[in-house]
Amino acid sequence: MRKFLFCLIILLNFCLSTLSAQEFNNDYNILFKEPIEGLKLREAWNSKIHVKSINKCWTTWNSVLFQTSEENDSIYSIKKESGVIRWINPIGFPLLLTPTENINGFYILKDNVVYVLDPLQGGLMKKITFTYAIAGNVAASQFSLFSWEWGKKLHMLKTNEDFIGNWAKKITGELHAYATPTIHQSQAYLPTPEGTLYCYDSQGEKIWDFINISVFEDIEYFGRSIDNVDQKISKERQQAAPDLKKVKRLKDQKDSYLSQLKSANSRKRGKFLSEPSFYKEFIYVGSTDGSLYALNRFSGSPHWEYQSGEPVIGAIVPLSDQVIFFLQEQGAVSIERNIDKTQLKWKLKDAIEVLNVTEKNIYFRTKNKEILCDRKFGQEQWRWAIKSNYEVVQDLTDDAIIIVDKTVKDGDLTIYALTEMGNIPKVEDKESLPDVGYAHYEEMEKAKEAKIKEELA
């Protein structure tokens, strides 16, 4: 009898521990499956969507979103931590620009009209018709909506006070076509084709500007040469009987140096056409002259400049120890993320986009439509060919790589969230975190990293 009771107790403990583990796994969606053959990532969740096609798919810090041509061009919002559909909203037209959002709204721009949806439940909250032509897209900060008007004006609209209290500020420089302000912690950054980067605060006041005039060895050489010639001319003129022929020769030499300096300066000054990126107190911006700049985000003062030899016009991805950017010929280039100077770390020639960054690895999309896994040292771990029935979505705000399987099975498409550990840390929804906006994203990232380390310990 005792033996039977002992076995029963062990069995009960096993069942309870199994149920507890299942409950834990359900909370954190740990499936530990490898659902896509050849792709060395485990499944955190999958979501079956009853549609036949997806036209556009993207992610935000807490959501996976897509639009289908069915159901009156409906947009689906899926919770990133669980794969559960948050809301479905028909909008009646295909998206041309990627919507933006903050805690007060989900913003869709079409024909100078912004459609404001409820970011938590869907549903049209408001339609805002602008009286000016918007260049590019709208951009959201924590409580504001920014836009750029053709004709050099930056506009801000408050979103936490029934969309009132806006301002418009004249900007001193023209932006390039399809210009959209880059918003970071309620400040607007505007790169221009003339080679100037502007920073404006939430009140529309200019904080700083940075002019892209690179100072390389040739410019320094011509500048020093001009100074030396000026000193010689001055010294000769101070003589009791100055040699006018010598002064003339020195002036001709100075004119030559000035011409070469002007040519070098014109050649080195490039245009800012790419969106700036941020890491803590730094802002990184690339130029068509091949320069990548690290500036102080608060003052605009340069910390260093890296000359790549090719125009830097694509995405820039700064990490804790390095900055990755992309060039047409050299592919992905990684340089050290130091404060005062930098140098090359590695190159991956066939990489064209960073898909995801985790604690251990970087995942790239390649020219040959592959996913490439790298160990953060430019050393390849594995590759996986992206088949025609899969769409891989970039997501730099979470540990998951989002993959859409466009094959219809039982009337459904499948969206997978795949991770190294098969574990997405639990993230509270926005409704329980009313103060969460883009300004607080770094604190959320730190909390998420701490949670991962705690679970892996």
N, C-alpha and C positions, 0 to 999 in steps of 0.2 A: 504493500500500500504506500509506504513511504517513497519507494522507488518510483511508483506511478505518479505521486504528487510532485516529486522532484522533476520528473520528465515534463509534467504538465506546466510547472512554473517556468522551466526553460523554454517550452513551446510558447507560452504566453509572452515572455520577455522578448522572444524572437519576433513574434507577431507585432507586439507594440513597437519594437525598434524599427521593424519594416514599415509600419504605418507612419511612424515619426519621420523616417527617411523619405517616404513617399510624400508626406506633407511638406517637408523641407524642399524636396525636388519640385513639387507643384508651385511652391512660393517662388522659387528661383528658376523654374522652367528648365531644369537640367535633364536633358534627354540622353546625352552621351551617345548619339548616333552619328554615323557618317552617311548621310542620305544621298550625297552626290558622289558617284564613283570617281576616284582619282583626286578628289579635292580633300586635302588633309585638314579639315576643320570639322568640328562637331556641332551638332544642332542644338541651339538654345530653344528655339520654338519654330513652328511653322504655322502659317495661317492660310486656310482654304478660302478662296474668294470666288464667289459665284458670278464670274464674268468671263468673257471669251478673249478679251484683249486689254492690254494696258498701254496707253499712249505715252504717259510721262510718269516717272517715279523719282522721288527725292526724299531726303530725310531732314528733320530738324533735331534739336537737342533731345526731344522726348517723343518724337513721332516718326513713323514711316508713312508717307503719303503717296497716292497715285491717282491718276485720272484715267477713266475708261470712256470710250466713245458711246458706251451703252448707257441706258437710264438717263438720257438727257445730259450727257457729258458729266457724269457724277464724279466727285472727288471723295476718296475714302481716306479716313484718318485712322491709323492703327497704332496702338500703344507699343512703344518700342521695347518695354521691359517684358511684355507678355504675348504680343501678337494678337491681342483682342481688338476687334474693330471698335473704335471710339465713336465715330459718326460717319454717316454717308450724306453727301449734299449735292444735288444736281445744280449745275450752274448754267447750263444751256449754251455753252460755247467752249471750244478747245482752248487750252492754255497756250499762250505764246511766251509768257514770262513766268518764271518760278515765283509763286506767292511767297510772301514773307509774313512773319507773325511776331507778336509779343503777348504779354499776359492779358491784353485788352482786346485783341482781335487777330483775325487771320485775313490778310489783305491780298486781294487779287486785282491787278491793274489791267484794264482793257479800254482802249479808245478814250483815254483821259478820265475814266471813271474808276474809282476804287470801290470794289465790293467788299464789305466788312462782314466776315462770318464769325460766329462764336467759336473760339479755338477749342473749347471743351466739349461742346455739344453739337456743333454745326448750326446751320440756320442763318439766314441773312439778318444781320443786325442793322446795317445802314449802307446806303449808297452815297458816295461823296463824288460830286462832279467838280473837277478842277477847271478853272477859267484860263489856265495857261497850258502850253504844250509841254508835257513831261519828257525830258530826255532820259532814255533808259528805263529804269524800274524805280519803284519806291523801296525804301529801306527802313526797317524798324529798329528803334532802340527800346529801352525798357518801357517807357511811357510815351513815346513820340513816334511820329512817322515823318521821314525826311524824303524830299524829292528835289530834283534838279530841273530848272526851267531853261529851255532854250532862251538865250539872252542873258546868261550870267547871273542867275538868281538861285540862291539856296532857300528852300522853304521848309518850315517845320510845323507840324500839326500835332497838338496834344491829343493823346488817345485815352487818357484817364479822366478827362473832364468833358465828356460828351463831344469830343472832337472840336473844341474851340480853343481860342487863345493862340493862334498861329502867328508866325512872323515870316518875313521874306527879307533876305539880305543880298545886296549886290556884291558879287565876287569880283575880285580884281583881275582874274584871268579866265580865259575861255577853256571849257572842257572839251574832250573829244566826243564824237558821236556815241550814242548809247551809254552816256556816262551815268553811273549810279553812285551816289555817295556811299562810302564804306563807313559803317557805324560801329564804333567800339566804345563801350562804357559811356554812352550818351554824347560822344564826340564824333563829329563828321570829318572824314578825311577825303580830300578831293585831289586826285592826281591829274595833271594837265599835259597836253601834248607839247606845250612850250617848255616843259622841263621844270615845272614848279609843283610842289606838293603843299596843299593848304590844310590846316587843321582849324576847325571851328567848334566852339563849345555849344551847349544846349540852348544858349540864349542868342546864338547867331553872331557872337563876337569872335573875330579871328584871334587865335592863340599864337600861332606861328606859321611861317612858310619856309620851305626849304627849296632852294634853287639848285638845280642839277648842273653845276659847273665843276666838272672833275678836275682835280689837280694832279697831273701825272708828271713824270720826270721831264718830258719834253717841254711842258708848259713852265715848269719851275726853271728849267735851263734857259729858256728864252727870257723869262722874267728877270733872272739874275744877270743875263747878258745885257739887257736893256739898262739895268741899274749901273752896271760897270761902264757902259758907254757914256751914260749921263755924267758919271763922275769924271771920266776922262775929258769930256767936253767942258765941264765946269772948271776943271783944273787948267785946261789949255787957255780958256778965256781969262783966267786970273793972271796969266803971264803978261809982262809989260808989252811984249810984241807977240801976240798970239798968231799961230800959224793957221791962217784961214783955210788953206787947202786941207790941212789935217782935220780941222773942225768939220769941213764939208764931207770928207771921207767918213768921219765918225757918225755924222748925221745920216749919210746913206746907209751905213751899217746898222744904225738904229732903226731906220725905216724898214730895212730887210727883216730885222728881228721882230718888229711890230707886225709886219705882214705874216710872218711864220707863226707868231703867237696867236694872231686872229684866226688863222687857218686851223691851228691846233685846237684852239678853244671852241671853234665852230664844230670841228670834227668830234670832239669829246663830249659836247653837250647833247644828251639824248632826251628822248621823250618818255614820259611815264604813261604807259598804256595798260598796265596790269593792276589788279586790285591789291592794295597793301595787306600784309599779314602782321600778326601781333604775337608777342610772347613777353608776358610780364611788362616791364617798363620799356620794352623795345618795339619799334615798328620797322618792318622790312619792306622795301619797295624796289622793284626792278626797272631798268631803263633800256631803251632801244640801243644805247651805246655799248651795251654789254655789262653795265655796272649793276651790282646788287648793293644797296645801302642798308646799313643798320643805323637807325636814328633813335634818339631819345624821344619817347612818345609824348612827354610832357613839354619839352622845349624845342624839339625839332633839330637839335644839334647832332651832327654826325659822329658816330663812334668808329666806324670803319667802312671801307668800300672794297668790294671784291670785283675784279675785272675778269669776266668769263670769256670774252672774245666773241660772243654771239649775243644778239638782243635777248633780254630777259623780259618776256611779255606774258608768260604763263603763270600758273599757280605757284605760290611760295608757301612752303610748309615748315615753320620753325618748330624745333623740338628742344628738349632740355639741353642737349649737348651738340646740336647741329642744326643747320638750315638746309632744306632740300628745295631745289628749283629745277626747272626743265628747260632744255635747249633743243633746237631742232636737230642738230648734228650730234651733240654729246649726250643727249638723253637726260636722265636724272643725274644731277650733280649735288653732292653733299659737301658742305664746308663747315668748319668748326664754328660753333656759336660762342665766340669769346666776346668780351666787352670792348676791348680796344683794338684788336686785330684778329685776322682770321686766315685760314689756309685750307687747301683742298683736303678732303678726307677720302672720297671715293666717287666713282662714276658707274652708272648702269646705262649702257648705250641704248638699249631697246625699250626702256621704261618711259612712259608718257604721262602717267598720272598716279598719285598716291591714292589708294582706295581706303586704307585704314592703317592706323598706328596703334600698336598695343605696347604693353610693358616690355615685351621681348622682341617683337618683330615689326617690320614694315611690309605692307602688301601693296604691290604696284599693278597697274594695268600696263601691258606691253603693246608695242606696235603690231604684234602678231595675234592680238586678241587673246592674251593669256593673263592669268593671275600669277604673279611672281612673288614668292615669299622670301624676304631678305632678313638677315640677322642684325640689321642696323649697322653693319660694317661693310656694306657693299658685297657681301658674300651670299650667293644664292643658296636657299635651302631646297626649294622645289618649285615646279611650274605646273600649271593646270590650264589646258586649252579650254577657253570659254566656247561651248557649243552654241549653235544658232538658236536653240530653244531656251537659252538662259540670258538674262540681263543682269549685270552686276552693277550695283548702285554705290557710289562713293558715300562714305560716312566717316568723317573725321571727329565726330563728337561722342562716339561710343566704341565699345570693343567689338561690336558685331559687324560682319560683312553681310549686307542685305543682297540676296539673290532671288530674282523672279524666275520661276520656271513657267514659261509661256505655253507649255504643253497642257491642253485641256484634258483633265481626267475626271470622269463622273460629273462633268459640267462645271468643274472648278479649276482655277489656276492656283498655284501655290507660291507663297512668299516665304523664304527661309531666312532666319537670322542665324548665322554660323559664327562660332568663336573657337578659340584655341582650347578652352576648357569646357565648352558647352554650358557656360554659366554667365548670364547677364546679371550683374548686381541689381537688387531690387531698387527701383526709383519711384518715389512717391509721385502721384499725379499732381498736375498744376493746381487743382482745386484745393488740395491740402497744403500747398506751398504758394499762397497768394503773392508773396513778395519776390518770387523767383523770376528773374529776367536775365537778359544777357549779361548784365553787369555783375551778376552773382555766379556766373557759370564756373569760374575758376574754383570757388569754394566747393561747388558740387563735384567737380572733378577730383579734388583732394579727398572728399568724403568717399567717392566711389573707389579710388585707389586704395584707401585705407580698408574698405570693406573687402576688396579682392585679396589684399595681403592677409587679412584676418582669416578669410575662408581657406586660403592656401596654407596657412601656418599649421 
